[in-house]
Amino acid sequence: MGNFFLDNEDIRFLFDHLDLREVAAAQEAYALNGDADYVPADVDDAVDNYRRVLEIVGQVAADVIAPHAETVDREGNTLNEDGTVTLHPLVRENLRRMAQADLMGFTLPRKYGGLNCPNIIYTMATEIVSRADASFMNLFGLQGIAETINAFADDGIKDEVLPRFARGEVTGAMVLTEPDAGSDLQAVRLRAYQDEQGVWRLNGVKRFITNGCGEILLVLARSEPEIHDGRGLSLFITERCESVRVRHLEQKLGIHGSPTCELVFEDTPARLIGERQRGLITYVMALMNGARVGVAAQSLGIAEAAFRLARIYAHTRRQFGVAIERLPAVAELVTEMKIAVEAARALTYETSRICDLENNNLRILETVKDLPAEEQKRRKQLSRTLKRINGMLTPMSKYYASEMCVQVSNDAIQVLGGSGYMKDYAAERYLRDARITTIYEGTSQLQIVAAVRGVASGSFESYAADHENRAYEDPQLEELKQRLIEARRRIQEAVQFAKAQPTTFLDLAGRRLVDSAIIVIVGHFLLGQAAANDRKRRVARRFIDTRLPMLEMYCRQILGGDTSPLDDYDVLAGPVPSVA
């Protein structure tokens, strides 16, 4: 029996290193437990329960999901003539085993049969599942749909739907994208109207819907036809029925076990979630923020699997009389893969922790009516601070982890050489699965646009300054911290220059600014880890030594003021090619 939690030294280290007691205390404060069989006795009991849950996830991932992954990837799912989809038998078995282990209501309150786990634990679980099979994560990881229902639906909908999620009886889908509305969700056209009996009905087409064949669908639709932007959109819940059919299953590069559907709605009955006109502005934005952290976790799982395969191959494959891991070029490649995964994991897990603190603080503010005035004031201030930090870290995590995932998966093929290009090894599947992570739930370019606002508005500066206040007893760590402080000042210089240029320049410089800010932020995270772990000292030094020269290059490029990609686009890009 394997276990993808117990065999991962870094996840177990972070489980102990992060302040999970603080998260657990907030998670359990005023929790909705109902008549649950188990409620933690105290904070330590809650954290111990998180560990036991992750051990179960790790075992199911290693013993059930991972052995099925290759067959599911090769055979996929089936579109039926009646517009329904039959999931691969092994996918159904994965779902059955996860439900049997009570893992399908991961973050839901115990009142509804859930585990009431915080987002940081869910992120760890999502990474573990994704290491086993990234495509199955797209079914397990859509529990954010249940969270959205819990956060915004009325009690009647919650009481009816959420226990079914927790029991694993249903899966869900975020039904947002349309053929002409990809990243620009304000352009959604699918129509929602009320019939003579006041029942909401949906008409139109949605495309690229992950698990669109699921039983519970959250649909973004235009309820106000006279309003053409995001203010005219509302969010609806509907169930799979005869008036919803899958017209097409996408034939994709990767994640073959995850059905990606084109859906047709024909007068489909639906119910409103929350209030009209808040569908995109409030509800979908909250849903997508959680989904973006989920994709970051998925990226970590794929990259971890790819690294492990490369590490084993480099250790066992002999050329020129030695294991290839002893060849300097290969040794550096494998080392960089490991450090890249741990750097992205540090960022993603800390983002998840901040999400938990923000969400639980908001929950307490909204539900507890008798908070003392001073406590209410403190929590409101805390809410503003956490929202600002989270607004920067969430797009950073999704961008950084997904780009890392593609690079590490690509490097794994390089380590395996010709064997990596063959289907005899999983390396080629990891790269195919990795490629979507930089695209769905918001492309890398959109994440940069969102993150650079935090870098340019002062959020990065104040967040970095908080970490700079930490003193290290070890002079080597203190020296590394001083280098990060100087790097932060260099970024501020680049930010001020970019803000003094025409408005398009900030977006043009966005990737370099965000990459630079991430280097500083992750450097501080790794220093904090290094103070508690000798192995992490080497990771932190290697990361800072190799990334700071890149940061200097990015800042110099910004300060150079080059705008040729915009000014000379027609010359540099050349004429539009003819279609053969």
C-alpha positions in Angstrom: 0.0 0.0 0.0 1.3 3.4 -1.0 0.4 6.8 0.4 0.9 10.1 -1.5 0.7 12.1 1.7 3.1 10.1 3.9 5.7 9.8 1.1 5.9 13.5 0.5 8.4 15.1 2.8 7.7 18.6 1.8 3.9 18.5 2.2 4.3 16.9 5.7 6.9 19.6 6.6 4.5 22.4 5.6 1.6 20.7 7.4 3.7 21.1 10.6 5.3 24.4 9.7 2.3 26.4 8.7 0.2 27.8 11.6 -2.7 25.3 11.2 -3.9 25.9 14.8 -4.8 29.5 13.9 -6.6 28.3 10.8 -8.4 25.6 12.7 -9.5 28.0 15.4 -11.1 30.2 12.8 -12.6 27.3 10.9 -14.2 25.9 14.1 -15.5 29.2 15.4 -19.3 29.2 15.2 -19.1 26.1 12.9 -22.4 24.6 11.7 -22.1 21.1 13.1 -25.8 20.0 13.3 -26.0 16.5 14.6 -22.6 15.4 13.3 -21.1 12.2 14.7 -17.7 13.8 15.2 -16.8 17.4 16.3 -13.3 18.2 17.3 -12.8 18.5 21.0 -10.3 21.4 20.6 -8.0 23.0 18.1 -5.3 20.3 18.5 -7.9 17.6 17.8 -9.0 19.5 14.7 -5.5 19.6 13.4 -4.9 15.9 14.2 -8.1 15.2 12.2 -6.8 17.1 9.2 -3.7 14.9 9.3 -5.8 11.7 9.4 -8.0 13.0 6.5 -4.9 13.7 4.4 -3.6 10.2 5.1 -6.8 8.7 3.8 -6.6 10.9 0.7 -3.0 9.9 0.2 -3.9 6.2 0.4 -6.9 6.3 -2.0 -4.8 8.4 -4.4 -1.9 5.9 -4.4 -3.8 2.7 -4.3 -6.9 3.5 -6.4 -6.7 6.6 -8.5 -3.0 6.4 -9.7 -3.3 2.8 -11.0 -6.4 3.8 -13.1 -4.9 6.9 -14.6 -3.2 5.5 -17.7 -6.2 3.5 -18.8 -8.6 6.4 -18.3 -6.3 8.7 -20.3 -6.2 6.2 -23.1 -9.9 5.4 -23.3 -11.7 8.5 -22.0 -15.4 8.9 -21.6 -18.3 8.3 -23.9 -20.9 10.6 -25.4 -24.3 8.9 -25.9 -26.8 9.5 -28.6 -29.3 11.0 -26.1 -27.0 13.8 -25.2 -25.7 12.2 -22.0 -22.2 11.2 -21.1 -21.1 7.9 -19.6 -18.0 8.3 -17.4 -15.3 5.7 -17.8 -15.9 2.8 -15.4 -12.6 3.5 -13.6 -13.6 7.2 -13.1 -16.8 6.0 -11.6 -14.8 3.7 -9.3 -12.6 6.5 -8.3 -15.7 8.6 -7.4 -17.2 5.6 -5.5 -14.1 5.1 -3.4 -13.7 8.8 -2.6 -17.4 8.9 -1.5 -16.9 5.7 0.5 -14.1 7.5 2.3 -16.4 10.5 3.0 -14.1 12.8 1.0 -16.6 14.4 -1.4 -17.9 17.1 1.1 -14.4 18.2 2.0 -15.0 21.8 2.9 -18.8 21.7 3.6 -20.1 22.2 7.1 -20.7 19.1 9.2 -24.4 20.1 9.3 -24.6 18.9 5.7 -22.4 15.8 6.1 -19.2 17.5 5.2 -15.8 17.4 6.8 -15.5 21.2 7.5 -11.9 21.2 6.4 -10.2 24.5 5.7 -9.0 25.5 2.2 -5.4 24.8 3.0 -6.1 21.2 3.8 -8.3 21.0 0.6 -5.4 22.4 -1.4 -3.1 19.7 0.0 -5.6 17.1 -0.8 -6.1 18.5 -4.3 -2.4 18.3 -5.0 -2.3 14.7 -3.8 -5.2 13.7 -6.0 -3.7 15.5 -9.0 -0.4 13.7 -8.6 -2.4 10.5 -9.0 -4.5 11.7 -12.0 -4.8 15.4 -12.9 -8.0 14.7 -14.9 -9.7 13.2 -11.9 -8.9 16.3 -9.9 -11.4 18.1 -12.2 -14.2 16.0 -10.6 -12.9 16.0 -7.1 -11.8 19.6 -7.3 -15.2 21.0 -8.3 -16.3 20.9 -4.7 -16.0 24.7 -5.0 -19.4 24.6 -6.6 -20.8 23.2 -3.3 -19.0 26.0 -1.5 -20.6 28.6 -3.7 -24.0 27.2 -3.0 -23.3 27.2 0.7 -22.1 30.8 0.6 -24.8 32.4 -1.6 -27.9 30.1 -2.0 -31.0 30.2 0.2 -31.5 27.6 3.0 -33.9 25.6 0.9 -31.4 25.0 -1.9 -28.6 24.3 0.6 -30.6 21.8 2.6 -31.7 20.0 -0.6 -28.4 19.9 -2.5 -25.4 20.0 -0.2 -26.0 16.7 1.6 -26.0 15.0 -1.8 -22.6 16.6 -2.6 -21.3 15.4 0.7 -22.5 11.8 0.2 -20.9 11.8 -3.3 -24.3 11.3 -5.0 -23.7 14.2 -7.4 -20.9 16.1 -9.0 -21.2 19.6 -10.3 -20.0 22.0 -13.0 -19.3 25.7 -13.4 -21.2 26.6 -16.6 -19.7 30.0 -17.5 -17.9 30.0 -20.9 -19.6 30.4 -24.3 -18.4 30.2 -27.9 -18.1 34.0 -28.0 -17.4 34.6 -24.4 -14.2 33.0 -23.2 -12.2 35.1 -20.8 -14.6 38.0 -21.3 -17.5 36.7 -19.2 -19.2 40.1 -19.4 -20.1 39.0 -23.0 -22.2 36.0 -21.8 -25.4 35.8 -23.9 -27.2 32.6 -22.6 -30.7 33.9 -21.7 -32.5 33.5 -18.5 -36.2 34.5 -18.3 -39.2 33.8 -16.1 -42.2 32.0 -17.6 -45.9 32.8 -16.8 -45.6 30.8 -13.5 -42.5 32.7 -12.4 -40.1 29.8 -13.1 -36.7 30.8 -14.4 -35.8 29.1 -17.6 -32.5 29.0 -19.5 -31.9 29.1 -23.3 -28.6 29.0 -25.1 -25.2 27.3 -25.6 -22.2 26.9 -23.3 -18.8 25.6 -24.3 -15.6 24.2 -22.7 -17.6 23.2 -19.6 -15.5 20.9 -17.3 -17.7 18.0 -16.1 -20.6 19.6 -17.9 -22.3 16.2 -17.7 -22.5 16.6 -13.9 -25.8 16.5 -12.1 -25.7 20.0 -10.5 -25.0 22.9 -12.8 -24.2 26.5 -11.7 -25.0 28.6 -14.8 -24.1 32.2 -15.5 -26.9 33.7 -17.6 -28.2 37.1 -18.8 -31.3 37.8 -16.7 -31.5 41.5 -17.8 -31.4 41.6 -21.6 -31.3 45.4 -21.7 -28.0 45.5 -19.7 -25.2 44.3 -21.9 -22.3 44.1 -19.4 -21.6 42.1 -16.3 -24.4 43.9 -14.4 -27.0 42.1 -16.5 -25.8 38.6 -15.4 -27.2 36.4 -12.6 -26.3 32.9 -11.3 -28.6 30.0 -11.5 -28.7 26.4 -10.3 -30.2 23.7 -12.4 -30.0 19.9 -12.5 -29.2 17.6 -15.4 -32.4 16.8 -17.2 -33.8 16.2 -20.7 -33.8 19.9 -21.6 -30.0 20.0 -21.1 -28.0 17.9 -23.5 -24.3 17.5 -24.2 -23.9 18.3 -27.9 -20.2 17.6 -28.1 -17.4 16.2 -26.1 -14.2 18.1 -26.8 -11.2 16.0 -28.2 -8.4 17.4 -26.1 -4.6 17.3 -25.8 -4.8 16.1 -22.2 -6.9 15.5 -19.1 -8.8 12.9 -21.0 -10.6 11.5 -18.0 -12.3 14.9 -17.4 -15.2 15.4 -19.8 -15.2 18.8 -21.4 -18.7 19.5 -22.8 -20.6 21.8 -25.1 -24.0 22.2 -23.5 -27.3 23.2 -25.0 -30.1 24.5 -22.8 -33.7 24.5 -24.1 -36.1 26.2 -21.7 -34.4 24.4 -18.8 -36.0 25.2 -15.4 -33.6 26.8 -13.0 -33.5 28.6 -9.6 -31.8 31.9 -8.8 -28.7 31.8 -6.6 -28.7 34.9 -4.3 -29.8 38.2 -5.9 -30.3 39.2 -9.5 -27.4 41.0 -11.3 -24.8 39.8 -8.9 -24.0 36.6 -10.8 -20.6 37.7 -12.2 -19.7 40.6 -10.0 -20.0 38.8 -6.7 -20.7 35.1 -7.0 -18.7 33.9 -10.0 -15.7 36.0 -8.9 -15.7 34.3 -5.6 -16.1 30.9 -7.3 -13.2 31.6 -9.7 -10.9 32.7 -7.0 -11.3 29.3 -5.3 -11.0 27.6 -8.7 -7.7 29.4 -9.4 -6.1 28.2 -6.2 -7.4 24.7 -7.1 -5.6 24.9 -10.5 -2.4 26.0 -8.7 -2.8 22.8 -6.5 -3.5 20.7 -9.6 -0.3 22.1 -11.1 1.7 21.1 -8.0 0.4 17.6 -8.2 1.3 17.2 -11.9 4.8 18.7 -11.4 5.4 16.5 -8.3 4.6 13.4 -10.4 6.8 14.5 -13.2 9.7 15.3 -10.9 9.5 12.0 -9.2 9.5 10.1 -12.5 12.5 12.1 -13.7 14.3 11.6 -10.3 13.9 7.9 -10.4 14.9 7.6 -14.1 18.0 9.8 -13.5 19.0 7.6 -10.6 18.6 4.2 -12.4 19.5 5.1 -16.0 23.2 4.5 -16.7 25.2 6.1 -19.5 29.0 6.5 -19.9 29.4 4.1 -16.9 27.5 6.2 -14.4 23.9 7.0 -13.4 22.9 10.0 -15.5 22.1 12.0 -12.3 25.8 12.3 -11.9 26.2 14.1 -15.1 26.2 17.9 -14.2 23.7 19.0 -16.9 21.2 16.4 -15.7 21.9 17.0 -12.0 21.2 20.7 -12.5 18.0 20.0 -14.4 16.6 17.7 -11.7 17.7 20.0 -8.9 15.9 22.9 -10.5 12.7 20.8 -11.0 12.7 20.1 -7.2 13.3 23.7 -6.2 10.7 25.0 -8.6 8.0 22.6 -7.2 8.8 23.6 -3.6 8.8 27.3 -4.4 5.4 27.1 -6.1 4.1 25.0 -3.2 5.2 27.6 -0.7 3.4 30.3 -2.5 0.2 28.2 -3.1 -0.1 26.9 0.4 0.4 30.4 2.0 -2.2 31.8 -0.4 -4.6 29.0 0.8 -3.9 29.9 4.4 -4.7 33.6 3.7 -7.9 32.6 1.9 -9.0 30.6 5.0 -8.3 33.5 7.3 -10.2 35.9 5.1 -13.2 33.7 4.5 -13.6 32.7 8.1 -13.2 36.3 9.3 -16.0 37.3 6.8 -18.2 34.4 7.9 -17.9 35.5 11.5 -18.6 39.1 10.7 -21.7 38.2 8.7 -23.2 35.5 11.0 -22.3 36.6 14.5 -24.6 39.4 15.6 -23.4 40.0 19.1 -19.7 40.8 18.5 -18.4 43.6 20.8 -17.9 46.8 18.9 -14.1 46.8 19.3 -13.9 43.2 18.0 -16.1 44.0 15.1 -13.9 47.0 14.2 -10.8 44.8 14.5 -12.2 42.2 12.2 -13.4 44.7 9.6 -9.9 46.1 9.4 -8.4 42.6 9.2 -10.9 41.8 6.4 -9.7 44.7 4.3 -6.0 43.7 4.9 -6.6 40.0 4.0 -8.7 40.9 1.0 -5.9 43.1 -0.4 -3.2 40.4 0.2 -5.4 37.6 -1.2 -6.3 39.7 -4.3 -2.6 39.7 -5.1 -1.5 36.2 -4.0 -4.3 34.3 -5.7 -3.5 35.3 -9.3 0.2 35.0 -8.5 -0.3 31.4 -7.3 -2.3 30.3 -10.3 0.1 31.9 -12.7 3.4 30.8 -11.0 2.3 27.2 -10.2 0.9 26.5 -13.7 3.8 28.0 -15.6 6.1 26.0 -13.3 4.1 22.8 -14.0 4.5 23.1 -17.7 8.3 23.7 -17.4 8.8 20.8 -14.9 6.8 18.4 -17.0 8.7 19.5 -20.1 12.0 19.0 -18.3 10.9 15.5 -17.2 10.7 14.5 -20.8 14.2 15.9 -21.4 15.6 13.9 -18.5 14.0 10.7 -19.9 15.2 11.5 -23.4 13.7 9.4 -26.1 11.9 7.3 -23.6 10.1 10.4 -22.3 8.6 11.0 -25.7 7.1 7.5 -25.8 3.9 6.4 -24.2 5.8 3.7 -22.4 6.3 6.3 -19.6 3.8 8.7 -18.1 6.1 11.7 -18.8 4.3 12.6 -22.0 0.9 12.4 -20.2 2.1 14.8 -17.5 3.1 17.4 -20.2 -0.2 17.0 -22.0 -2.1 17.3 -18.7 0.0 20.3 -17.6 -0.6 22.4 -20.7 -4.2 23.3 -19.8 -3.3 24.7 -16.4 -2.0 28.0 -17.8 -5.2 28.4 -19.7 -8.4 27.4 -17.9 -9.8 29.4 -14.9 -8.1 32.5 -16.4 -5.0 32.4 -18.6 -1.6 33.3 -17.3 -1.9 36.7 -19.1 -5.1 37.5 -17.2 -3.5 36.4 -13.9 -0.6 38.8 -14.5 -3.0 41.7 -15.2 -4.8 40.9 -11.9 -1.5 40.5 -9.9 0.3 43.5 -11.2 -2.3 45.8 -9.7 -1.3 44.5 -6.3 2.4 45.0 -7.1 1.8 48.5 -8.3 -0.7 49.7 -5.7 1.5 49.1 -2.6 0.1 45.7 -1.5 3.4 44.0 -2.5 5.5 46.6 -0.7 3.6 46.4 2.6 3.4 42.6 2.4 7.1 42.2 1.8 7.9 44.7 4.5 6.0 42.5 7.0 8.4 39.7 6.2 11.4 42.0 6.3 10.7 42.7 10.0 11.5 39.1 10.9 15.0 38.7 12.5 17.1 35.5 11.9 19.6 34.3 14.4 21.6 32.6 11.6 23.8 35.3 9.9 23.5 33.5 6.5 19.7 33.7 6.5 19.9 37.4 7.6 22.3 38.1 4.7 19.9 36.5 2.3 17.0 38.6 3.8 19.0 41.8 3.2 19.4 40.8 -0.5 15.7 40.4 -0.7 15.2 43.8 0.8 17.4 45.4 -1.8 15.5 43.4 -4.5 12.2 44.8 -3.2 13.6 48.4 -3.5 14.7 47.6 -7.0 11.2 46.5 -7.9 9.8 49.7 -6.4 12.0 51.7 -8.6 10.7 49.8 -11.6 7.1 50.2 -10.5 7.5 54.0 -10.2 9.1 54.2 -13.6 6.3 52.1 -15.1 3.5 54.2 -13.5 5.1 57.3 -14.9 4.7 56.0 -18.5 1.4 55.8 -20.6 -1.1 53.4 -19.0 -0.4 50.5 -21.4 3.2 50.3 -20.3 2.2 48.8 -16.9 0.5 45.9 -18.6 3.5 45.6 -21.0 5.8 45.4 -18.0 3.3 43.2 -16.0 5.0 39.8 -16.4 8.4 41.1 -15.4 7.0 43.0 -12.4 4.9 40.0 -11.2 7.8 37.6 -11.7 10.1 39.9 -9.7 7.6 40.3 -6.9 7.0 36.5 -6.7 10.8 36.0 -6.4 10.9 38.3 -3.4 7.8 36.8 -1.8 8.7 33.2 -2.3 12.3 34.0 -1.1 10.9 35.2 2.2 8.7 32.1 2.5 11.6 29.8 1.9 13.7 31.8 4.5 11.0 31.2 7.1 11.1 27.5 6.2 14.9 27.5 6.3 14.9 28.7 9.9 13.0 25.6 10.9 14.6 23.0 8.6 18.3 22.4 7.6 17.4 21.0 4.1 15.3 24.1 3.4 18.4 26.3 4.0 19.9 24.9 0.8 16.6 25.3 -1.0 16.3 28.9 0.0 19.9 29.8 -0.9 19.7 28.1 -4.3 16.4 29.8 -5.0 17.6 33.3 -4.0 21.0 32.9 -5.7 19.6 31.8 -9.0 16.5 34.1 -9.1 17.8 37.4 -8.0 19.9 37.8 -11.2 16.7 37.2 -13.2 14.9 39.8 -11.1 17.7 42.3 -11.9 17.3 41.6 -15.6 13.6 42.1 -15.5 13.9 45.4 -13.7 16.6 46.6 -16.1 14.3 45.7 -19.0 11.5 47.7 -17.5 13.7 50.7 -16.8 14.8 50.6 -20.4 11.3 51.7 -21.4 11.0 49.5 -24.5 7.5 49.7 -26.0 8.4 48.1 -29.4 5.9 45.2 -29.0 3.2 47.8 -29.2 4.7 50.6 -31.3 6.2 48.3 -33.9 3.7 45.4 -33.8 2.9 45.3 -37.5 6.6 45.3 -38.4 7.8 42.9 -35.7 4.8 40.5 -36.1 4.8 40.8 -39.9 1.9 40.5 -42.2 -1.0 38.2 -41.3 -0.3 34.8 -42.9 -2.7 33.4 -45.4 -4.6 30.3 -44.5 -3.3 27.4 -46.5 
